């Protein structure tokens, strides 16, 4: 199991790093998964992630307080709203699909907004 968690940890680190450069792929959720996997397999990888100058602070805030920074919340919700607007005006979806996509986007937005501020 340790090897599986180690491989998953590095896989999620890779996805997180790709997400840092591609706007469609989120970074932080993948790094949170990487930290969770590395906590079970590699204290060294976990320490590297938690102490990273860029990625470490949000990971520590989440682990210690379950908190998300106000800036991250605003950015995420703004990008979700912009993505929905592009979806709505760019594709003219049927009502059922529009409601489903809205629900899928609103649920994580509510979750984020109800977390404490870092």
Secondary structure, 3 states (H helix, E strand, C coil): CHHHHHHHHHHHHHHHHHHHHCCCCCCHHHHHHHHHHHHCCCHHHHHHHHCCCCCHHHHHHHHHHCCECHHHHHHHHHHHHHHHHHHHHHHCCCHHHHHHHHHHHHHHHHHHHCCCEC
